[in-house]
């Protein structure tokens, strides 16, 4: 009986540790509207997707620092990033960034990913942009006024 109890206790502890590690490493996706409504966690990493706002890209005078905004057609979230940007990064382009939200509402990005071709956009970004009215044809991934 003691052996069975120890086995059950060991399996339970293993499951608890696995679930805990999974929760810490899980990365949620949010749209700019959800972040503006306060649904995204402050200080914890998550992904934010949308379009790079027109006229929002500001490059730092020194180094690789850049500031821009991501929009879904309804809300815009300011983003700071220090590093090399993807070749396809530009205003009006679909992007997904990973980072932490500061208490002031600025996303400090650790990674910036640009969509790789006009036919593909992550489903989460498509849904957010469709709800925000920022894309005309969500299946083609084309943006309103992008051409």
C-alpha positions as CSV (number, residue, x, y, z in Angstrom):
1,X,0.0,0.0,0.0
2,X,2.9,2.4,0.8
3,X,4.5,1.7,-2.5
4,X,1.3,2.5,-4.4
5,X,0.9,5.7,-2.4
6,X,4.5,6.7,-3.2
7,X,4.0,6.0,-6.9
8,X,0.8,8.0,-7.0
9,X,2.5,10.9,-5.2
10,X,5.5,10.8,-7.6
11,X,3.3,10.8,-10.7
12,X,1.2,13.7,-9.2
13,X,4.4,15.7,-8.5
14,X,5.7,15.1,-12.0
15,X,2.4,16.2,-13.6
16,X,2.3,19.3,-11.4
17,X,5.9,20.3,-12.4
18,X,5.2,19.6,-16.1
19,X,2.0,21.8,-16.0
20,X,3.9,24.5,-14.2
21,X,6.7,24.6,-16.7
22,X,4.2,24.6,-19.6
23,X,2.3,27.6,-18.2
24,X,5.6,29.6,-17.8
25,X,6.7,28.8,-21.3
26,X,3.3,29.3,-23.1
27,X,3.2,32.4,-25.3
28,X,-0.3,33.9,-25.8
29,X,-1.2,36.0,-28.8
30,X,-3.1,39.4,-28.4
31,X,-4.3,42.0,-30.9
32,X,-3.8,45.7,-30.3
33,X,-7.4,46.1,-29.3
34,X,-7.1,43.4,-26.6
35,X,-3.9,45.0,-25.3
36,X,-5.6,48.4,-25.2
37,X,-8.5,46.9,-23.2
38,X,-6.0,45.6,-20.6
39,X,-6.3,41.9,-21.5
40,X,-2.6,41.4,-22.0
41,X,-0.3,40.7,-19.0
42,X,2.0,43.5,-17.9
43,X,5.6,42.4,-17.5
44,X,5.1,38.9,-19.0
45,X,6.0,37.9,-22.5
46,X,3.3,37.5,-25.2
47,X,2.9,37.9,-28.9
48,X,1.3,41.0,-30.5
49,X,0.3,41.0,-34.2
50,X,-1.1,43.5,-36.7
51,X,0.2,46.0,-39.2
52,X,3.0,48.4,-38.8
53,X,1.3,51.8,-38.6
54,X,1.9,54.2,-41.4
55,X,4.2,57.1,-40.4
56,X,5.1,55.4,-37.0
57,X,8.6,54.0,-37.7
58,X,11.2,56.1,-35.9
59,X,14.8,54.9,-36.0
60,X,17.2,55.9,-33.2
61,X,20.2,58.1,-33.9
62,X,22.6,55.5,-32.6
63,X,22.6,51.8,-32.8
64,X,19.7,49.5,-33.8
65,X,16.9,51.0,-31.7
66,X,13.6,51.6,-33.5
67,X,10.1,52.7,-32.3
68,X,6.9,51.9,-34.2
69,X,3.3,51.2,-33.6
70,X,1.3,48.1,-34.4
71,X,-2.4,48.5,-35.3
72,X,-5.4,46.3,-36.1
73,X,-7.4,49.1,-37.5
74,X,-9.1,50.0,-34.2
75,X,-6.2,50.5,-31.8
76,X,-2.4,51.1,-32.0
77,X,0.2,49.9,-29.5
78,X,3.6,51.6,-29.4
79,X,6.6,49.1,-29.7
80,X,10.3,49.6,-29.0
81,X,12.9,47.2,-30.4
82,X,16.6,47.0,-30.4
83,X,18.1,44.7,-33.0
84,X,18.1,43.9,-36.7
85,X,14.7,44.1,-38.3
86,X,13.6,41.5,-40.9
87,X,14.1,42.5,-44.6
88,X,10.3,42.6,-45.1
89,X,9.7,45.0,-42.3
90,X,8.0,48.2,-43.4
91,X,5.0,50.4,-42.8
92,X,1.7,48.8,-43.7
93,X,3.3,45.3,-43.5
94,X,1.9,42.5,-41.3
95,X,4.1,41.7,-38.3
96,X,4.1,39.6,-35.1
97,X,6.3,40.8,-32.2
98,X,7.2,39.0,-29.0
99,X,7.9,41.0,-25.9
100,X,6.8,42.4,-22.5
101,X,4.3,45.2,-22.0
102,X,5.6,48.0,-19.7
103,X,3.3,49.7,-17.2
104,X,3.2,52.7,-19.5
105,X,1.6,50.6,-22.3
106,X,4.7,50.3,-24.5
107,X,5.6,46.8,-25.7
108,X,9.4,46.2,-25.4
109,X,9.9,43.7,-28.2
110,X,12.6,41.0,-28.0
111,X,11.7,39.6,-31.5
112,X,10.1,41.0,-34.7
113,X,8.8,38.7,-37.4
114,X,7.4,40.0,-40.7
115,X,5.1,38.0,-42.9
116,X,7.1,36.3,-45.6
117,X,4.9,36.6,-48.6
118,X,1.6,38.2,-49.8
119,X,-0.3,34.9,-49.6
120,X,0.4,34.1,-46.0
121,X,-0.4,35.7,-42.7
122,X,-0.7,34.0,-39.3
123,X,-4.4,33.1,-38.6
124,X,-4.4,35.1,-35.3
125,X,-3.2,38.2,-37.2
126,X,-5.8,37.7,-39.9
127,X,-8.6,37.5,-37.4
128,X,-7.5,40.5,-35.5
129,X,-7.1,42.6,-38.6
130,X,-10.5,41.4,-40.0
131,X,-12.2,42.4,-36.8
132,X,-10.5,45.8,-36.8
133,X,-11.4,46.4,-40.5
134,X,-7.8,46.8,-41.5
135,X,-7.8,44.1,-44.3
136,X,-10.1,43.7,-47.2
137,X,-9.4,40.1,-48.1
138,X,-8.3,38.1,-45.0
139,X,-7.5,34.9,-47.0
140,X,-5.1,36.7,-49.3
141,X,-3.5,38.7,-46.5
142,X,-3.7,41.9,-48.5
143,X,-4.0,45.1,-46.7
144,X,-6.2,48.1,-47.5
145,X,-4.2,50.7,-49.2
146,X,-1.0,48.6,-49.1
147,X,-0.5,48.8,-52.9
